[in-house]
Amino acid sequence: MDVAKPLPTPRQTNLHLQKDASSAMHDPSLFRSVVGALQYVLITYPELSYLVNKLCQYMHSPQDHHWKAVKRILRYLAGTRTHGLIIQQCSCPTIRAFSDANWGSDPNDHKSTIGYYVFYGHNIIA
C-alpha cells in the first residue's frame, strides 16, 4: 500500500458496513492483523476512531467490503503523513463545543452514535 494512490478522506460518504453484504475474505487473518495495527494508529489519528471501531466489530467474519474499507483507510494514511495539529496561542480564550448524533441509524444493531468537538480558542482540545 506504500505506492497506492492517496485519498483525502478515510471513508466514502455512503459507506454502510454490514454483515453478509459481500463474500467472505479468503484470508481473514490479514484483516485482523491490519485492523489490530490500526488501533495503535488511533493515538495520532483520532478521527479514525469511529471507523476502526466499526471494523473491529467484524473481526470474527470479515468480508470483502470490510477489507475495501481497511484499504481506503491505508490510502488515507498514505496521503496524510505530513498532516498534524497546530496548537496556537490564543488572545481570545473562548470555549466552543459542537456535537452531532444519529439516532438508531445503524442497520445491524440500531444503536445511536454521537460525536463532539471542544475548542479552546482555535485549538481543538477534545
SULNORVEN-V28723 format. One record per residue. N is the residue number from 1. PHI is phi in degrees with one decimal (* if undefined). NEAR is the number of other ideal C-beta (glycine too) atoms within 10 Angstrom. Layout:
n->N phi->PHI near->NEAR
n->N phi->PHI near->NEAR
//
This chain:
n->1 phi->* near->11
n->2 phi->-62.7 near->5
n->3 phi->-101.2 near->5
n->4 phi->-70.4 near->13
n->5 phi->-67.7 near->7
n->6 phi->-67.7 near->12
n->7 phi->-123.7 near->18
n->8 phi->-81.8 near->8
n->9 phi->-130.6 near->13
n->10 phi->-80.4 near->21
n->11 phi->-151.5 near->16
n->12 phi->-76.7 near->11
n->13 phi->-62.4 near->5
n->14 phi->-98.1 near->5
n->15 phi->-73.3 near->13
n->16 phi->-127.0 near->12
n->17 phi->-77.7 near->18
n->18 phi->-137.0 near->13
n->19 phi->-83.6 near->14
n->20 phi->62.6 near->9
n->21 phi->-100.1 near->13
n->22 phi->-153.3 near->14
n->23 phi->-77.8 near->9
n->24 phi->-69.6 near->11
n->25 phi->-70.3 near->18
n->26 phi->-74.9 near->8
n->27 phi->-128.7 near->10
n->28 phi->-64.6 near->17
n->29 phi->-67.0 near->9
n->30 phi->-64.5 near->13
n->31 phi->-59.0 near->20
n->32 phi->-62.3 near->16
n->33 phi->-65.8 near->11
n->34 phi->-69.7 near->17
n->35 phi->-65.9 near->21
n->36 phi->-61.7 near->12
n->37 phi->-67.4 near->10
n->38 phi->-64.4 near->19
n->39 phi->-63.3 near->14
n->40 phi->-75.4 near->8
n->41 phi->-68.1 near->14
n->42 phi->-62.0 near->14
n->43 phi->-61.8 near->7
n->44 phi->-105.3 near->11
n->45 phi->-128.5 near->16
n->46 phi->-63.9 near->12
n->47 phi->-67.7 near->12
n->48 phi->-92.1 near->19
n->49 phi->-55.6 near->12
n->50 phi->-62.7 near->13
n->51 phi->-66.0 near->20
n->52 phi->-65.7 near->19
n->53 phi->-60.6 near->13
n->54 phi->-63.3 near->18
n->55 phi->-66.4 near->22
n->56 phi->-63.5 near->13
n->57 phi->-70.6 near->13
n->58 phi->-112.4 near->22
n->59 phi->-60.9 near->13
n->60 phi->-71.1 near->8
n->61 phi->-150.5 near->12
n->62 phi->-69.2 near->24
n->63 phi->-120.3 near->19
n->64 phi->-59.1 near->14
n->65 phi->-70.1 near->16
n->66 phi->-68.9 near->24
n->67 phi->-64.8 near->21
n->68 phi->-63.0 near->12
n->69 phi->-66.6 near->21
n->70 phi->-65.0 near->19
n->71 phi->-63.5 near->13
n->72 phi->-65.7 near->18
n->73 phi->-62.1 near->23
n->74 phi->-63.7 near->19
n->75 phi->-68.4 near->18
n->76 phi->-63.5 near->19
n->77 phi->-62.7 near->20
n->78 phi->-63.8 near->15
n->79 phi->-87.1 near->16
n->80 phi->-121.8 near->16
n->81 phi->-60.9 near->8
n->82 phi->-95.0 near->5
n->83 phi->-81.6 near->9
n->84 phi->-168.3 near->8
n->85 phi->-89.5 near->8
n->86 phi->-106.8 near->6
n->87 phi->-99.3 near->12
n->88 phi->-114.7 near->8
n->89 phi->-70.1 near->8
n->90 phi->-115.2 near->12
n->91 phi->-88.3 near->6
n->92 phi->-119.7 near->6
n->93 phi->-73.3 near->8
n->94 phi->-111.4 near->9
n->95 phi->-109.7 near->9
n->96 phi->-125.0 near->10
n->97 phi->-133.5 near->10
n->98 phi->-133.3 near->9
n->99 phi->-144.2 near->9
n->100 phi->-152.6 near->9
n->101 phi->-151.1 near->11
n->102 phi->-121.3 near->11
n->103 phi->-86.9 near->9
n->104 phi->65.5 near->11
n->105 phi->-93.3 near->11
n->106 phi->-71.2 near->15
n->107 phi->-69.9 near->11
n->108 phi->-87.8 near->14
n->109 phi->-123.2 near->7
n->110 phi->57.6 near->9
n->111 phi->-88.6 near->10
n->112 phi->-89.7 near->10
n->113 phi->-128.9 near->14
n->114 phi->-126.4 near->9
n->115 phi->-148.2 near->12
n->116 phi->-151.3 near->10
n->117 phi->-131.4 near->12
n->118 phi->-126.8 near->13
n->119 phi->-114.0 near->15
n->120 phi->-111.8 near->14
n->121 phi->68.0 near->16
n->122 phi->-101.9 near->13
n->123 phi->-100.5 near->13
n->124 phi->-80.2 near->12
n->125 phi->-120.5 near->11
n->126 phi->-153.5 near->9
//
